[in-house]
Amino acid sequence: MRQIIIIIFLFLPFCVFAQLIESFDGPDVNSGNPWVAPKGFFRIDNGLLQFDGSRLTGDFSCYVPVIYSKNMEWQIDVSLSFKSSNSNHARIYVYATDSPASVLYYLQVGHNDHNVSLYRQKGNGTPQRIINGRKDLLGTGASSVKIKLTMENERIWTLYTSVNGNVYKQEGQPFTDNPLSNIRPGGYFNITCRCKASSLKNMVYAFDNIRIISEITSTPTVPEKEPGGQPDDKPSTGTSIPKLLSLAEEDQYSLLLSFDQKVDARKSVFLLDEDKANEVYISDDETMLKPVWVTSRQKAAGYTLTYSGIVAKGRTDECKGNKAFVSTLGNDPDDFENDPDGFEKPSGCFICINEIMADPSGLDVLPRTEYVELYNASATACQLEGWMFVYNDISVKLSSLLLPAGGYVVLYKEGREVKLDPAGNEMPLVKFPAQLANNGKTLQLKSPTGELIDQITYPKAKPGIAWERSGQGLYLSTDSKGGTPGAVNSRPDNPQPPTDLEDTSVNPFEMVFNELLPDPYTGGSEYIELYNRSDRKLSVKGLSIATRKSDGALSTHYPLSSVPFDIEPKGYLLLTKDVEGISSFYLVSSPESLHQQKLPVLANTSSALVLFRTKDEEVIDEVAYSSKWHAPSVKNGKGVSLERIDPDAATQDAANWTSAAETTGSGTPGYRNSQYKTTGTGHPVSVEAPVYSELTGEYTILYYMDKPGYNCRMWVFDTTGRRLAEIANHELLGVEGRLLWNGIGQNGCRPLPGIYILYIELFHPDGTTKSYKRVFLIH
């Protein structure tokens, strides 16, 4: 009888919380439900669960146990008193599976895009955003949002949000996952406040009205209106079956399909020669679909796209068909080997910011009008309609103008006067800034798709003299008029780029290549990390990056003149075409080290990168990297960066490079590498016993290696020698770091409290092997 009572007692909490209703009526956090929270951080105030993150840095969690079911629905209200970002936001962990699958799902409330999105993370891998919420939903200040998330049949995820008391609106498209394995009977609903706010005040996170149930309720959504006042759930034409108007290749992973009316793609299926699209996106006007595949297409290869399940908005008649095409994009290995430069030249239109008149006071020949000049550096004419000039985070849409190759156009405030060279073009803009900052500002130019084409930061303005641009950076105009709007720039008296540093010349090997990501995740971005080896602050404005052709010549030059800051001694500079493509996949501990600009395309297999002085092409550092430099345990290099082990050793030594550790997310953009040479006699190899956290219910195992490159296998055994759990299986470690164990055994259950043994095996490519045992207590 006693055994029966114990069993009932153990299962009672899970029966109670098969559904969770929480309104935080107080007075304590755990008054209504058994929440676990760190003392002194979370509190109940006015019927809200609140966390004050002012001047705090780190992750702070509050969690409660729940039972899982095949169909689930989560609801929660979230308020933030601050502008959200990638560093300051809330994460709500809703569902997880056991190892070896170890799949985790969480909502992120707040982002640089100020939205609400759903993420999926496998093991210690990089989280992937599977439902991308509407940009600027939360605005750029304090915000509140109601969230509803559903999971149907343990596969289909749908996200809804509501702001300002409106009814729900669906975010993105439902995500259908692969069938899950290692499903748990239950887990934790975890609210985590992430903050990096040591200098910020009034950072309050608030949560309320939590509802977790094992059924999916109906969700009335907002009925958007057509311009004529009709609901958009009615077809825009009299035909119920959408007609495919065009098929285009956006990149080597995705296609764009345009239809003659609004479509509903929730049940759509896209097959490319039997390869099913992993994701499908829909445009804001709902007339275009973008299916995305994990596998890239091959250039010049023939494909057949088969599509089905597409219906007109508000109808049920299905649009399906197939279309054959020959890919003009994608990888071509022969091209990389025979003509690597062919993949590096900027494609399409490349327009650059060429001249800035920020302080026109004192001008005599030219009108006293502030202006910005653009130059078409492309080989063809470019239509500027829809392009964006960005000043002070405000985008100004450009007018229709076909700018010829080598042509100039001057942007200025409508209603003012400009005087141009006869060959120049003018573009008066209503929303052009009334005043350009005299103390300097960062200017950006973006394509109609939002791609950053050019960015430059001009220094403090000199009255009546424009900043003009050369391949070496900005210089003050030497033209007697004070500027050359609409014409070729003047010749600089001093070709050195402006800088506050007394000595701007970077010497060979002072700045080196330190980390490379040639093969990013789908949706991610390549990056190049530079490291300042010297003991002085360095400017990179006078440097450029290029790849070296097979004949030894340098290919297209990519100047670093737009980098607005200097690199501190022993500091880092992370260059990428898309900062968002980095921060969405990797921990970015120093966002101030990241800079977005045009760069050469990095071949996945091998290429030769050169860092050199722009003025005389003096080589500062050069590396001919290879995918063969990855650690032997890395079978797929996608998303895994190559890290330099010793900045003082030879750049071209293959033994001086290896893969970033899995424990750091396979990349360390903008901060110290996970694989680095230890100094002196080196730290002795050490693996500490697991430490239990009551906050998360996880065990942390800290480790320290004497050199980079170790692989690790790790298990938990009971005192009889029976293996209970596998923590790591040939996982690549850094020089130091941590491994996490969720406390769940391989049978899906938590081991009984008591004494257990952690067994560790370490293997190094040089033949070194080590093994350790650690005794620890399971709670």
MOKA-V53463 format. One line per field, one symbol per residue. phi: phi as a letter, one per 40 degrees, with the letter a starting at -180 (. if undefined). psi: psi as a letter, one per 20 degrees, with the letter a starting at -180 (. if undefined). Layout:
phi = ???
psi = ???
This chain:
phi = .ccccccccccddcccbcbbbbbfcgcbdcccaccbaccgbcacaggbcbbbcdfbbhbbbbaacaccacbabbbabbbbcaccaccbabbbcbaabccccfbbbacbbhaccfbbbbbbbbfccccbccbccccgdcgbacabacbbbbbbffacbbbbbabfgcccbccfbdbbccdcbfcccaabcbbbbbabbcbbbfbbbbbafcabbbabccbcbcccbcdcgcdccbccbcccccbccabbccacbbbbbbbcacbbbcbcbbbbfgccccabbbcccgbbbbcbbccccbcgccbbcbbagcbcdgbbcccaiaacabcbbgcbdcccccadcccbcdcgcbbbcbabbcbccgcbccccbcabbbbccccbcbcccgcbcbbfgbcbccccacccdgcbbbcacdgbbbbbcdccbbbcbcccdcacccchacbbbbcdcgcccaaabccdcbdgbccbbbcbhcacdbccchabcgaccccccbccccacccbccccdgcbbcbabbcbccdgcbcabbbbcccbbcbbbdcbbbabccccgcccdcbcbccccbcccdgbbbbbacaccccccbbcbcbccccabacaccccccaabbbbacccbfcccaaabcacccccdcccbccgbccbccbcccccccdccbacccccbggabcgadccbacccgcgcccabccdbcbccbgbbbbcbbbcachcbbbabbbcccgccbabcabfcccccaiabbbcgbcccgbcccdicbbcbbbbbbdchcbaaabbcabcc
psi = hhggggggghighhhhkhqpppjliairhkghqmqpqppigqrpokjqoqpojpkqpappqprqqqpqrhpqppqqppppjrprahhorqpophqqrrqiglpppqpooqrhilaprpqppocjrpqpohoorpqjhiakbqqqqppppqopkkgopppqqpqkjrrqpppbqqporqpqrlpqhrbqopopopqmkijqrlnppqqrlpoorkrprqnprpoqqrhiiqqjjqqiriphpqpohqpqogaiiqqppprjrqqojhjqpppnliopphqpqqrhjkiqqnqpqhpqrppjqqqpppqrjpqqpjripppraqpqrppiarqnhhhhghmhhhjippqbpopqohppnhnjpiqggqqmpqrppqpojrirqppipiqppppljppopqrppoorpjrqppprppirqqorqhirqqnppgjqphppphjqqpqqpqrhijpogqpqoqapqppjpqpqpaijbqqppjqhiirlpjrpqrpqhoiqqpqiqgoippqpjhpqphppnhnrqpiaqqqppqpoirjqpqpjhjqrqrqprhjiqqbppnqkiioirqpqpkrqpopqiohhighihqpnhmhiiqpprprqpoqhgqroppprphhjkppgqppnrqiiiqqhiohojpjpqpqpgoiirpgjohijqrqqqhijjkqmojapqhoqpqrbiqpqppoqqqpqohgijrppoqqpqiqqiqqppprpqriijpphqphqnlppqahqbqqqpijprijjqpqqqaprpppppppqhjipqqqqppprpp.
